[in-house]
């Protein structure tokens, strides 16, 4: 299994990084975890064909995590000429928010006839769903987005992938990442607390509770980027590939 950081930046493009988007290529399926506003550009830059994606799992409904979906759908219709289904799974309210965003950007496109089936699945907290040959369980976290925000635990090809989404520290992260092969965890701040986000000081305090086999930090803000050489925990960068 290949895990690629298509984008690992924050909402503001700190350090010139793309918005959050991870690509997972397995034997049974290929899927995205989040699809921020810049994701299609990042995929093109890294020679990743958007048409390879079977499903998108969305952690929460902020633009730097789901804002690339209208462009992904547009590309599937007019560039990729997609014919097979595309599944988008995320928190309750995702279909309405995605429709609204698409209509703002491309009026009339949401209701236009497509050459492929677009399936929208709403994920309920702590209820496992099987989608695109993967099993996904969302865990509620603390990050205001106008809808539930989730950490995600995904089982595919016998591997366990966990992702914190955006959040302050919540104890559910321990369960969401328990014994995972990979835990991708946001760390927006360095020493000072950042509202609705984790910082390195907190993660260092909680590190012993996290039992994942590998921990990689993502969503780094300006202070984290400025001090990244002082950080002992592995960090993501755009284009980084992890083999699992």
C-alpha positions in Angstrom: 0.0 0.0 0.0 1.2 3.5 -0.9 0.3 6.6 1.2 1.1 9.8 -0.6 0.8 13.3 0.9 -0.7 15.2 -2.1 -0.9 18.2 0.2 -0.1 18.6 3.9 -0.4 22.4 4.4 -2.7 24.5 6.5 -5.6 26.7 5.3 -3.2 29.6 4.5 -0.7 27.8 2.3 2.0 28.3 5.0 5.4 27.4 3.6 4.0 27.2 0.1 2.3 23.9 0.9 -0.9 22.6 -0.7 -4.1 22.1 1.3 -4.7 18.7 2.9 -5.1 15.8 0.6 -3.8 12.3 1.0 -3.8 9.6 -1.7 -4.0 5.9 -0.6 -3.3 3.3 -3.3 -4.1 -0.3 -2.3 -4.6 -3.5 -4.1 -8.4 -3.3 -3.8 -9.0 0.4 -4.3 -7.5 3.9 -4.4 -9.0 6.7 -2.3 -8.4 10.2 -1.1 -8.5 11.3 2.5 -9.7 14.9 2.4 -9.6 17.0 -0.8 -8.7 20.6 0.0 -9.2 23.5 -2.4 -5.7 23.1 -4.1 -5.8 19.3 -4.4 -6.5 19.1 -8.2 -3.5 21.3 -8.9 -1.3 19.3 -6.5 -2.4 16.1 -8.2 -1.4 17.4 -11.6 1.9 18.6 -10.3 2.7 15.1 -8.9 1.5 13.3 -12.0 -1.4 11.7 -10.2 -4.4 10.9 -12.4 -7.6 12.1 -10.6 -9.5 9.4 -12.4 -7.8 6.7 -10.3 -9.7 7.7 -7.3 -12.6 5.4 -6.2 -13.7 7.3 -3.2 -13.0 10.4 -1.0 -13.2 10.3 2.8 -13.7 13.8 4.2 -12.8 14.6 7.8 -14.7 17.9 8.1 -16.2 20.7 6.0 -13.7 23.4 5.9 -12.5 24.6 2.5 -8.9 23.4 3.0 -10.2 19.9 3.5 -13.2 19.6 1.2 -13.0 22.6 -1.1 -11.3 20.7 -3.9 -14.3 18.4 -4.5 -16.2 20.6 -7.0 -13.0 20.7 -9.1 -12.5 17.0 -8.8 -16.1 16.4 -10.0 -15.7 18.9 -12.8 -12.5 17.2 -13.9 -14.2 13.8 -13.9 -17.0 15.1 -16.1 -15.2 17.2 -18.7 -11.5 16.0 -18.7 -11.5 12.4 -17.5 -14.8 11.6 -19.1 -15.4 9.3 -16.1 -18.0 6.6 -16.3 -17.6 4.5 -13.2 -19.1 5.7 -9.8 -17.3 8.1 -7.5 -18.1 7.9 -3.8 -17.7 10.9 -1.4 -18.1 10.1 2.3 -18.1 12.7 5.1 -19.9 14.2 8.0 -23.7 14.8 8.1 -24.5 17.8 5.9 -21.7 17.1 3.4 -24.2 16.8 0.4 -25.8 20.1 1.0 -22.5 21.9 1.7 -21.0 20.4 -1.4 -24.0 21.3 -3.6 -23.9 24.9 -2.3 -20.1 25.2 -2.9 -20.4 23.8 -6.4 -23.3 26.0 -7.3 -21.4 29.1 -6.1 -18.3 28.2 -8.2 -20.1 26.8 -11.2 -23.8 27.7 -11.3 -26.0 25.0 -12.7 -23.3 22.3 -12.8 -24.5 20.4 -9.7 -27.9 19.6 -11.3 -26.5 18.9 -14.8 -26.5 15.4 -16.1 -23.2 13.5 -15.4 -21.6 10.6 -17.3 -21.0 8.9 -14.0 -22.8 8.2 -10.7 -21.9 10.4 -7.8 -22.7 8.7 -4.5 -22.7 10.8 -1.3 -22.5 9.0 2.0 -23.0 10.6 5.4 -20.8 9.1 8.1 -22.2 8.8 11.6 -19.8 9.0 14.6 -18.3 5.8 15.7 -20.2 3.7 13.2 -18.0 1.7 10.8 -19.0 1.8 7.1 -17.6 -0.2 4.2 -16.9 1.9 1.2 -14.7 1.2 -1.8 -13.2 -2.0 -0.3 -12.2 0.0 2.9 -13.8 0.1 6.3 -13.9 3.6 7.8 -14.9 4.7 11.3 -15.2 8.4 12.2 -14.6 9.7 15.7 -15.9 13.1 16.8 -13.2 15.7 17.5 -13.2 19.3 18.7 -13.0 21.7 15.7 -15.9 23.9 14.7 -16.8 23.6 11.0 -20.6 24.1 11.0 -21.0 20.3 10.9 -19.4 17.4 12.9 -15.7 17.2 12.6 -14.0 13.8 12.6 -10.8 11.8 13.1 -10.8 8.9 10.7 -9.7 5.3 11.2 -9.6 3.4 7.9 -8.8 -0.3 7.4 -7.8 -1.4 3.9 -5.7 -4.2 2.5 -5.1 -5.4 6.1 -3.5 -2.1 7.1 -4.9 0.5 9.6 -4.6 4.2 8.7 -5.6 6.8 11.2 -5.9 10.6 10.7 -6.7 13.2 13.4 -8.4 15.6 11.1 -8.2 19.1 12.6 -8.8 19.2 16.3 -7.7 20.2 19.8 -6.5 17.3 21.9 -9.4 14.9 22.6 -8.9 11.5 24.3 -10.7 9.8 21.4 -7.5 10.2 19.3 -6.0 7.5 21.5 -8.7 5.0 20.4 -8.8 6.2 16.8 -5.1 5.6 16.3 -4.7 2.6 18.5 -2.0 0.2 17.1 -2.5 1.8 13.6 0.2 1.1 11.0 0.2 4.9 10.4 -1.2 7.8 12.3 -1.2 11.1 10.5 -1.8 13.8 13.1 -2.2 17.5 12.7 0.2 19.8 14.6 -0.6 23.4 13.6 1.1 25.1 16.5 4.6 24.9 18.1 4.6 26.0 21.8 1.6 28.4 22.0 -1.9 26.9 22.0 -3.8 27.3 18.8 -7.6 27.3 19.1 -9.2 24.2 17.6 -5.8 22.8 16.7 -3.0 20.7 18.3 0.4 22.0 19.1 3.7 20.3 19.6 3.8 20.9 23.4 0.5 19.0 23.8 1.6 16.2 21.5 4.8 15.7 23.4 2.8 15.4 26.6 0.4 12.9 25.1 2.9 11.0 23.0 3.1 8.0 25.3 -0.6 7.4 24.9 -0.4 7.0 21.2 0.4 3.4 20.2 0.5 3.7 16.4 3.5 2.1 14.7 4.3 5.3 12.9 3.4 8.9 13.6 3.7 11.7 11.0 2.8 15.3 11.7 0.8 17.3 9.1 -1.0 20.7 8.8 2.0 22.6 10.2 1.5 26.3 10.8 4.2 29.1 10.5 5.8 28.5 13.9 6.0 24.8 13.4 7.6 25.3 10.0 10.1 27.8 11.5 11.1 25.3 14.1 10.8 22.1 12.2 14.5 21.2 12.6 13.9 21.1 16.4 11.1 18.6 16.1 11.9 15.0 16.8 8.7 13.6 15.4 8.5 12.7 11.7 6.8 15.4 9.5 5.0 15.4 6.2 5.8 17.4 3.1 4.0 17.7 -0.2 4.8 14.6 -2.3 6.1 12.5 0.6 5.3 8.8 -0.1 5.1 6.2 2.7 5.0 2.4 1.8 3.0 0.3 4.2 
